[in-house]
């Protein structure tokens, strides 16, 4: 799928605000992909309407879900589109949104699904999207409870958006900002899972032309079966983890940066981290495809991997429980109290952990187009 499928027009100015696009200054255009944290803080987060006491987890850098206290269990909600995949969009959109809900410690219950189709779309296109969404919902154990479907002028391809709803007792809510100095950073499965599967499905011939063997492409396309993090999130929520974060745009390194940013925001403390890049597990299929596309697998969209911060004693228990359940896991770093975000590479070479920018998937698509 192209990076800008809808090519939206500038929105009308809000009352009291000047008209025209304003990212960093007058007339500046927004960058492609996920909005950088600095622009999120500047353009989005100051404009969230009236604060309500029912909202106990609100929008913030590094937080992918919101939580509302309506009496009894908390209602947890997360909303995301699928913009980087052409195949399996209905299946992906259910899983990635349920992942965000599960990463707060909540149990996914329902999904609201919005499907916007281009003019002239065949009925088979809608049938395929819904079949994928239905299959994913059954895999997670939730219901597609509503949404909206229409044919929309101006679209070149389908645009699929979902909102997942979940529930948890108040004591079970686990924001991304709960990481504490001394915690071990754990990663389940492997880096770049979702991006690898997307590239293998959508750019198959271009990868063949660059020397990627057919068995590698077949194995990479099958990585989608690992996309749900709901099983490992259930384990982490029961076994004393401090924080969880679903690895999405920006890859594993972006997810670590976002988790620490959320911890700083929530705790008001100089929380930092050290990430050992050599310890981050990457599948051979991902390495081969990323090398062919000229991208960093640690910056590739990676739904299916769950980042967890846990105290050392709990970390060992978590790894044992995941491994018993057949879920690969690795310790990739630690949370510190010095306020520095560091990455340590081969030979102990140290550098700064930078905030997530445009996901590597877009660069790969551009090179493989």
Secondary structure in CASP SS format (residue, H / E / C, confidence):
PFRMAT SS
TARGET T0000
AUTHOR 0000-0000-0000
METHOD secondary structure of the structure
MODEL  1
X C 1.00
X C 1.00
X C 1.00
X C 1.00
X C 1.00
X C 1.00
X C 1.00
X C 1.00
X C 1.00
X C 1.00
X C 1.00
X C 1.00
X C 1.00
X C 1.00
X C 1.00
X C 1.00
X C 1.00
X C 1.00
X C 1.00
X C 1.00
X C 1.00
X E 1.00
X C 1.00
X C 1.00
X C 1.00
X E 1.00
X C 1.00
X C 1.00
X C 1.00
X C 1.00
X C 1.00
X C 1.00
X C 1.00
X C 1.00
X C 1.00
X C 1.00
X H 1.00
X H 1.00
X H 1.00
X H 1.00
X H 1.00
X H 1.00
X H 1.00
X H 1.00
X C 1.00
X C 1.00
X C 1.00
X C 1.00
X C 1.00
X C 1.00
X C 1.00
X C 1.00
X C 1.00
X C 1.00
X E 1.00
X E 1.00
X E 1.00
X C 1.00
X C 1.00
X C 1.00
X C 1.00
X C 1.00
X C 1.00
X C 1.00
X C 1.00
X E 1.00
X E 1.00
X E 1.00
X E 1.00
X C 1.00
X C 1.00
X C 1.00
X C 1.00
X E 1.00
X E 1.00
X E 1.00
X E 1.00
X E 1.00
X E 1.00
X E 1.00
X E 1.00
X E 1.00
X C 1.00
X C 1.00
X C 1.00
X C 1.00
X C 1.00
X C 1.00
X H 1.00
X H 1.00
X H 1.00
X H 1.00
X H 1.00
X H 1.00
X H 1.00
X H 1.00
X H 1.00
X H 1.00
X H 1.00
X H 1.00
X H 1.00
X H 1.00
X C 1.00
X C 1.00
X C 1.00
X C 1.00
X E 1.00
X E 1.00
X E 1.00
X E 1.00
X E 1.00
X E 1.00
X E 1.00
X E 1.00
X E 1.00
X E 1.00
X E 1.00
X C 1.00
X C 1.00
X C 1.00
X C 1.00
X C 1.00
X H 1.00
X H 1.00
X H 1.00
X H 1.00
X H 1.00
X H 1.00
X H 1.00
X H 1.00
X H 1.00
X H 1.00
X H 1.00
X H 1.00
X H 1.00
X H 1.00
X H 1.00
X H 1.00
X H 1.00
X H 1.00
X C 1.00
X C 1.00
X E 1.00
X E 1.00
X E 1.00
X E 1.00
X E 1.00
X E 1.00
X E 1.00
X E 1.00
X E 1.00
X C 1.00
X C 1.00
X C 1.00
X C 1.00
X C 1.00
X C 1.00
X C 1.00
X E 1.00
X E 1.00
X E 1.00
X E 1.00
X E 1.00
X E 1.00
X E 1.00
X E 1.00
X E 1.00
X E 1.00
X C 1.00
X H 1.00
X H 1.00
X H 1.00
X C 1.00
X C 1.00
X C 1.00
X H 1.00
X H 1.00
X H 1.00
X C 1.00
X C 1.00
X C 1.00
X C 1.00
X C 1.00
X E 1.00
X E 1.00
X E 1.00
X E 1.00
X E 1.00
X C 1.00
X C 1.00
X C 1.00
X C 1.00
X H 1.00
X H 1.00
X H 1.00
X H 1.00
X H 1.00
X H 1.00
X H 1.00
X H 1.00
X H 1.00
X H 1.00
X C 1.00
X H 1.00
X H 1.00
X H 1.00
X H 1.00
X H 1.00
X H 1.00
X C 1.00
X C 1.00
X C 1.00
X C 1.00
X H 1.00
X H 1.00
X H 1.00
X H 1.00
X H 1.00
X H 1.00
X H 1.00
X H 1.00
X H 1.00
X H 1.00
X H 1.00
X H 1.00
X H 1.00
X C 1.00
X C 1.00
X C 1.00
X H 1.00
X H 1.00
X H 1.00
X H 1.00
X H 1.00
X H 1.00
X H 1.00
X H 1.00
X H 1.00
X C 1.00
X C 1.00
X C 1.00
X C 1.00
X E 1.00
X E 1.00
X E 1.00
X E 1.00
X C 1.00
X C 1.00
X C 1.00
X C 1.00
X H 1.00
X H 1.00
X H 1.00
X H 1.00
X H 1.00
X H 1.00
X H 1.00
X H 1.00
X H 1.00
X H 1.00
X H 1.00
X H 1.00
X H 1.00
X H 1.00
X H 1.00
X H 1.00
X H 1.00
X C 1.00
X C 1.00
X C 1.00
X C 1.00
X E 1.00
X E 1.00
X E 1.00
X E 1.00
X E 1.00
X H 1.00
X H 1.00
X H 1.00
X C 1.00
X C 1.00
X C 1.00
X C 1.00
X H 1.00
X H 1.00
X H 1.00
X H 1.00
X H 1.00
X H 1.00
X H 1.00
X H 1.00
X H 1.00
X H 1.00
X C 1.00
X C 1.00
X C 1.00
X H 1.00
X H 1.00
X H 1.00
X C 1.00
X C 1.00
X C 1.00
X C 1.00
X C 1.00
X C 1.00
X E 1.00
X E 1.00
X E 1.00
X E 1.00
X E 1.00
X C 1.00
X H 1.00
X H 1.00
X H 1.00
X H 1.00
X H 1.00
X H 1.00
X H 1.00
X H 1.00
X H 1.00
X H 1.00
X H 1.00
X H 1.00
X H 1.00
X C 1.00
X C 1.00
X C 1.00
X C 1.00
X E 1.00
X E 1.00
X E 1.00
X E 1.00
X E 1.00
X E 1.00
X E 1.00
X E 1.00
X C 1.00
X C 1.00
X C 1.00
X C 1.00
X E 1.00
X E 1.00
X E 1.00
X E 1.00
X C 1.00
X H 1.00
X H 1.00
X H 1.00
X C 1.00
X E 1.00
X E 1.00
X E 1.00
X C 1.00
X C 1.00
X C 1.00
X C 1.00
X C 1.00
X C 1.00
X C 1.00
X H 1.00
X H 1.00
X H 1.00
X H 1.00
X H 1.00
X H 1.00
X H 1.00
X H 1.00
X H 1.00
X C 1.00
END
